[in-house]
Amino acid sequence: MLGYIGRRILLMIPMIFAISIVSFVIIQLPPGDYLTTVVAQLSAQGDVVDQAQLAALKAQYGLDQPMIVQYWTWISRIVMDGDFGQSFIWNKPVSELLAGKVPLSAMLTISALLVTWVVAFPIGVYSAVRQYSVGDYVATTIGFLGIAIPEFLIALILMWVSLTYFGQSVGGLLSPEYRDSNWNLGKLLDLLGHLWVPILVLGAAGTAGLIRVLRANLLDELHKPYVIAARARGMRERRLTVKYPLRVALIPFFSTVGWILPGLVSGEVIVAQVLSLDTAGPLLLNALKAQDMYLAGSIVLIVSVLTVIGTLISDILLAWLDPRVRLRYR
């Protein structure tokens, strides 16, 4: 097992390096660069940009260099100094921008994940154990609706319900009077009052999907010979379900751990835009629209690295949960 983990970690290094190259190249593929966007905006306002000034700005931002030089400058600063570069849009270090967005994204992602697990686990088990009951049909219907309805539409509906019936606007994570104030009990309560909508929206599709997967896996295990044999020996149904089939059916819960880490940074971009959430998702979208290559490239690189690390953690957890995986490693 330790040898497997060591090999996986060694393979992560060239994989991350290749991901960084692909990410940087993809961001550079659209025609033009950040200054092209700036010139277009100034032209729309009737201003004229002098070519000498444009050349000076290109030299200042390093945009006059070949792509390979720009990439090497960017990646070498990250590896050597932990410097992700300067954001063109905000004129701030990328690390400073991410430090202000990532904690909120992390809080939302972890909260939505906990809600997903707490809701999906008992409903999925009940649907499998009580197959074709009224509760199973209700859970199945809700699950299909949760998968079918887009998350941004759920966000719009919840915003309308909150404003119409509770008189509270849930756009953003804080009310205007608390955004620039110090943290206190009032600000915390205001945050909690705004937090329930994005948590429900982000957890809706995941909850519905996990219910369906857990139900299907558990139903498949409940009809296997080892379960029938244990039932024939007189093992109590509840103990039988928890000890054997449920353990195997829990694999999807552990496999989704790999999605948590990248979600801490990226989040749901469309939902964040609809709800006006001050998280990393809209920051990435604005960086891509403005061709802010250092900001966009850094976010994409961080999300990719976290995806690789999260996948490794998921594999380790699955090996701990499932003896068949450990035996295959040996």
C-alpha angles and dihedrals in degrees: 000000000000090000090053092051091048092051091048092051092050091049090051092067099064090036092057090045091053091046091053091053093048092046094051093046093049092051089051095049099087111088116264129010140245093297089054088060091047093050091049091052093048092047090052088055092050096254123134122219116214114232092228090054090048091051090049091052091049090053091047093053094038092241093132091069124092116267093252091055092048090050094048092049091050099045095041091054090050094050098041104034107011087242112148093188134245124307111235094205099049098026088225135113112277091230090057092052093048092048089061096046107036098067092057091045090049092050092050095046096048093045092049091048093051091049089049093052096043092051101036098047101062094035093050093048092047092049092053097044093044097040116183092008123132091259091051091053091048092049091046092051093048090047093053091047091050092052095043101046114078115242094235089056091052088050092053092048093050091047090052092047092048093049097041102043103023101030092229127125110218098188109130126003098272137034116250093254092057102042097090099027128101120263115274138143093279092052091047092051090047090052091051090049090057097037101069095071098055090042092054092044096048092044098045100081093037092051093049092048094048091049090056094045095046092047093049094046094046093048089051092052096044091064098048121113096250090057092047090049092049090049090050090054089060101256111162113257096235094049091045093052095047098042101049123006097035092053091058093042090055091069093097090057091056095041091058091061086086089065095056100073098052089043089060089069108025103035120170105319098194094045091048090052093049094047094039091236116178094224137122094270097073089040090059092046093052091046091053093047092051093040091237091168099186094050095041093041092050093050093047091047093049092048091049093049091048089049091055092047092045091051090052091051091049091051091050092049091048091051089052092048101041119050090199090065092051092050091051090052090053 
